[in-house]
Amino acid sequence: MTENAWTRWPSREALGRAEVSRPRRMLGWVVRAVVLGMLLWSAFTDSHVRGWGAVGAAAGVLLAAFVAWALFRTTLAHRLWPSMALITVLLGIASVAQAADFRVPALVIWFGCAVTALERLPMATALPVTVVALTLYAAVNDDAWLTTVATTAGLALAGYVLRLDAEARGNAQRLLAQERAARAAEAESAALAERGRIAREIHDVLAHSLSAQLVHLEAARLLIERGADRDQILERVVAARGMAREGLAETRQALSALRGELTPVEDFLTELVGTAEGAGATISGERRPLSAEASQAVRRVAQEALTNVRKHAPGAKVRVRLEYGEHQVTLVVRDSGGSPGELTATGAGYGLLGMRERAELLGGSLDAGPDEEGFVVTLKVPA
């Protein structure tokens, strides 16, 4: 044993009865009741004690029972000096009982002190208490020395076994508490992750839909300021209305995605480029189902990239390519470039930041920047 093992108390879980099975608790109470009843019976039926002497003996038994109960409480609270004081009182009661020729109560108290000390006290304190209690028993015992040695060894072994059993039970309780805490933390982490995913979905849907509407409404405002004809203005307003409808459809789709009801990503991309003028989609590689997170990343990046083209290079041709690799899926959105749109200055750059964060959360990457012709966005996510 290390130094700490000698001075360490048994854990409160080991000393308590919180996780003790009901049959075991009932058995313990039955044993205590039987022992107490036998001691009281012996106090009243002993042939050499009559009248007030029997009453005094019974009072001594009850006092010993109360002190033993107090000892259990102080050891549970890891209070060393009050525990030692109570054990000293018990040993004194046993010595008085032996002197008054109450042999059985004295033996029971000595044996109880020895076993309880080994079970509930630090080993550095328990060993001297056990030695004192068993020495007092051996000093007054008139049995054969071999019987006395066997009894003292058996009691010491019983106390130590009870200590090991209590420590094992306490360790099991602590492990169970840690497991429950880990499960609670895992559930909380999962809830936070799900909240984050829902927040990203809502943000992406609103960012795509509202920014597209903003493009057309701002264009309509500029046309009104320049005195454009009614048809041009109406065209922009109708386009904004169409974006609003698309936003509602995307919101429904996002809710379906959160429920795990996703259409194939290939169909989504085909439909997406079908609504954009001068856009086309190409699918290559062996098609296979993607996880909900990877599928949503591809969808949102494609949407955001097309929105950026409408804002920053209106009229540019767009090519969307989805390639299935062995361990990842790659989405490339490339535009042919064009004159900066009237709404180039709108936005704060959060679209690219959101796309990059979405990719990194999945262990992928996103690159965005100009190339020889225009602008290219490349998304790679594990699949």
Buried (B, 14 or more C-beta within 10 A) or exposed (E): EEEEEEEBBBBBBBBBEEEBEEEEEEEEEEEEEEBBEBBBEBBEEBEEBEEEEBEEBBEBBBEBBEBBEBBBEBBBEBBBEBBBBBBBBBBEBBBEBBEBEBBBBBBBBBBBBBBBBBBBBBBEBBBEBBBBBBEBBBEBBEEEEEEBEEBBEEBBEBBBEBBEEBBEBBEEBEEEEEEEEEEEEEEEEEEEEEEEBEEBBBBBBBBBBBBBBBBBBBBBEBBEEEEBEEEEBEBBBEBBEBBBEBBEEBBEBBBEBBEEEBEEBBEBBBEBBEEBEBBEBEBEEEEEEBEBBBBBBBBBBBBBBBBBBBBBBBEBBBBBBBBBEEEBBBBBBBBBBBEEBBBEEEBEEEBBEBBBEBBEBBEBEBEBEEEEEBBBBBBBBBB
